Amino acid sequence: MVKVEQEQEKDKSYEEKLWQKIAQEVSYTNQDLVIFAEALILRETIQDQESRLFWTEEEARKVAEFLQSLPPVETPTITRRQAEPLTVESYLPFAQQKAREAQEHAFGLLRRHLGLDPQTGARAGLRSRGHSGFSQEDKRVPLEDGGTRQESFIYVPRTEEVEDLSFGRIREGLARMIAHVLRSQTNPAIWGERELPLNKSEKVGGYKVGSNRLGSEAVSDLMAILVAHLEENAAIPTIEDILPEVEKELERRLNNFKPKVTLEPDREIKGARYLAANIALLHHLRQLADQGCGGMPITRLLAIGVSGYTSLEKSPQLIETGIFNSENAARMEEVVLEIAKWLVENI
């Protein structure tokens, strides 16, 4: 009896440590990011114990085994649309219409594949001046009867702020925003009814992991890459396929970031989060390739990445605690593929 109790205490202590890791924020300085990025570009070993950006070899193995356990998916048949090029006059109405439609389609897929019932309206707004990118926000909007309703807004950049008025630019922007929408809509469901030692917010419908914002940027990068490959090649890219793109993007971001660090090394620099997410993502992808997952479709990684306010850095612990499970991940992969197909066929 004593031995059983000791084992139970041991298991409880281990689980508490897992949740502590899930709750921990990532930690890095501007100089750390430069060092990490340069090491990755030169393919040097990263010596890091403090940032919590990277998986250990054992953690990478756990994630690889989990992703390998998911059932295979088929490449969807893509029917490309034919349309006249956008003009200065047609760009904004078209982009806002597709922003609403994409969200509504995502809500429908979540109902069909995961049994969720998003009680959220799909809205399109106009981005404030001085911004050339898309953005997404969930907020409660007052109703005429005095109540409120949760609404998901995708904000479209103003015509005068955008140099590229192509369908491809809108497709990429909405791909990134739909990744945010999926994370938001699945968040209340993935945690269940448990009381957890994590940050909790009514705005996000439940809990979120410590490095939530970092995970947000990594999966939006992956979603944009998936949609671009489906458009260009009508094929789901593998981890090996996208490694050169992720490496190239890291070099671009580092080249923009490094001069700012030189000028003001201790100042909070806009874009640091995107660079950190890029660094972590490239490291994860290389580790998965080393674990025999190079030929794996990136939709597998996206399936867990868009599941709630989580982060790929925390995937080993989220798998071990059962927050990520193979049944839901397989269903989310179907959602990811179908929304990506919709974006290619409708924009």
N, C-alpha and C positions, 0 to 999 in steps of 0.2 A: 504493500500500500504506500509506504514511504517512497519507494522507487518511482511509482506512478506519479505521485505528487511532484517529485523532483523533476521528472520529465515534463510535466505540464508547466511547471514554473520556467523550465528551460525554454520551452516552446514559446511561452508568453513573452519572455525576455527577448527572444530572437525577433518576434513579430514587432515588438515595441521599437527595436533598433531599425527594422525595415521602415516603419512609419516615420521615424526620426529622419532617415535619409530622404524620404519622399518630401518631407516638410522643409528640408534645408534649402535655402537660397543658394544659387551659384555665386561665386565670389571671384572677382578678377579686377586688375587695374588696367589702365590703357596700355601700359608697358607690357603686361602679361599677354594681352591680345596680340600685340605686334610680335612678341617672341613666339607664341603658339602658331600664328599664321605663317611666319617665316619658316619655322621648323617643318610644318606640313608641306609647304611648297617645295622645300629642299628634301623632303622625305626623311627627315631626321626624327629620332625618337624624342617624344615630349616628356620631360621630367616634371611631373605635376602631381601633387598630393592635396592641394588646397582648393582648387577652383570648383571641383565637382562638375566640370564640363564633360568629362570623358568616362567611358566605361573601362573597367578592368578587363583583362582577357577572359576571366571567368564570367563576368556579366555579359560580355559580348556573346559568349557561347550560349548562355541561357536565352538571350534574345533570338539568336540564330535558330536554336532548336524550336522555339515557340513559332517563329515565322515559317519554318520548314514543315510544321505540323498542319498548317492551313491547307484546305483543299485547293486544287489548281483552278485557275480562272481562264476563261476564253477571251481572246481579243475580240472586242465588239466590231461588228460591221459598221463602217462609217459612211454615211451618205452626206457628202459635202453640199452645202447650199451655194447657189449662184446668185449673186446680187451685185448691183451697181456700187461702185466705191462711195464711201461716205463723203459728205461735203461739210463745210463749215455750218450750214444750216441744219443738216440732218444728223450730225454726230451726237449732239446732246440728247434729243428726244429718243434716238435709237438706244444709246447707252443706258439711259434711265429705265426705258421699257425693259431691256434685257436684264438689268439689275433686279427688277421686281420679279420677272418671270423665272430667273435662275433660282432665286430664293424660294419661290412657290414650288418649283420642281424639286428642290432639295427637301422641302418639308414633306412632299408627297412620297419621296423615296424613303425617308425615315419612317413614315407611317407603314409603308408596304413591307420593308425589309426588317425593321426592328420593332414594329408595333408601337412606336412612339406617337404621341399626338401633340405636335407643336401648337401651342395656343398663342401663336405669334403672328403678327401681321408683317407683310413684306413691303417695305418702303424703299424709295429711291430719293436721295437728296442731292443737294449741290454742294460740292466741296468749297470751303472758304478760299478767298483769293490768296495767291502765293503758293498754292499746292498743286502739283501736277500728277499726283498719284491718287488712286482710289483708297477709300477707307471704309471701315465697317464699325457699327456701334449698336448695342442693344440698350434700349431705354423704355421707360414706362411713359405712355402718352395719356393725358387726361381725356376723358370722354364727356359727351354732353350731359349724361345722366349723373355726373359727379364721380364716376369710377375711373379706373385707369386700365390700360391694356399694354402688354409687352409688345414692342415693335422692334423689328430688325431693320436697320437703315444701312444701305450701301450708298455712300456718297461718291458722286461722279465728278471728276475734275472739270472745271469750266473750260469751254472751248478755247478761250484766249490763253490758257495756261498749258495747252497741249500742243506739242509740235507734230506728234504722230496721230493722225485721225483714222488709222487703219482698223479693220476688224480684229487683226491680230493683237493690237494694243488693248482693245476692250476685252478681248478673250482672256488675255493674260491677267489683266486687272481683276476681272470677275472671278477667275480661277483662284486667285489669292484670297479674295474676299469670301468666296464660298467655303474655303477651308476654315475660315474663322466662324462662319455661320454654322457649319457642322459641329465644330467644337462646342459652340454655345448651346446648340439644341440638344446635344447628347449629354451635356454635363450633369443635369439633375439625375439622369437615369443610371449613370455608371457607378455612382457611389452607393446607391441603394439607401436604406434607412439607417445605416450605421452611424454611430457617433465616432468621429475620427479626429486625431490631433493635427488637423490641417486648418489653414485659413478658410474661413467660410464667409460668403457674401451673398446677400439676397439678390444683388444685381446679376451675379453669375449663376444663380440657381443652385447653390451648393458649395462644394469645396473646390479648391484648386491647389496644385502642387507648388512647391517652392519656386521652381524655375518655369512657371507657366508662360510668362511673356516670351521667354526664349524659345519654348516649344512652338509657340504660335508662328514665329517667323520661319522656323525650319520647315514646318509642314506647308506653309504658303509657298515657299520656294519649290518644294517637291510637287505641289499641285500644279504650279505654273509649268514646270518641266514636263509633267505627264501630259497636260493638254497640248503643249507645243509638239510633242512627239506624236500624239494621236493625229494631230492636224497634218503634220509633215509626212509621217511614215505609215499612218493607220496601224500602228503597232504599240503595244505597251513596252516602254523601255525597261531594261534591267538595271540592276545596280551598276554593273560594269559599263553599261551604255552611258550612264549619266555622270560617272566619275569625272571625265574631262570637263564637263560643263560646270560642275560644282567647284572644281579646282580653279577654273578660269574666273568664275565669279568671285572666289576668295581673293585672287590676285587683284582684281579690279577694286574690290572693297578695301583691301589693304593699301593700295596705292592712293586711294582717297583719304584714308584714315591716318596714315603714318605722318604726313606733313602737319596735320592738326596736333598730333601728340608732340611733335618736335617743338611747335610753337608754345603750346600750353599743356604740358605733360599731366598735370593734376586736375584739369578742368573736365567736367562731364561733357563728353562729346556726342553730339547727335549722330546716330548710326552705329554706336558701339554695340548695341544689342543685336543688330543685324550681322555685324562682323562676328560676334561671339556665336550666334546661331549657325552661321556658315562654317566656322571652325569646328564646332561640335558635330555638325552634320557630316562634314567630310571625314572626320575621324571615325564616326559611327559606320559610314558606308565602307571605308577601307577595312575596318575590323570585320564587318559582315562578309565582305569579299574574301578575307583571309579564313573565315569560318566555312567557306564553301558555298556562300550565298551570292556570288557574283552574277550568276545567271537568273537570279530571282527577280520577278517583276516588282517595281517600286511600289505598286499598289498595296503590297503586303505591309510595308513600313508605313505607308500613308493610312492604312486601316486603323492602326493603333494611334498614329499621330493626330488624327482628327477626332479621336474619341475623348471628348470632354476637355476640361482645362488641365491638361496633363503636359508632359514634355518627354521627348525621346530620351533625355538624360536619365529619367526616372523609370524607364521601361523595365529594366531588370527587376526592380522592387515591385512595380505595379503588376507584373506577371506573377511574381511569387506570392503576392497577397491575394491574387485572384481578381483584382480590379480589371485587368485585361484577361479575357478568356477567349479560347479559340472559336467558340460558337459566335460570339458577338463580333469578333474580329473578322470572321469570314463574311458575316452579313454587311459589316461596314465596308469591306473591300468591294462588294457589289454596289453599294451606294456610291462609293468613290468613282468606280468605273462608269456607272450610268450618268452621273452628273458631269463627268469629264466628256463623255460622248455627247451629251446634250449641248455643252458649251461649243464643241467643235461643229456640230450640225446646225446650230441655231444662231451662230454669230459669225 
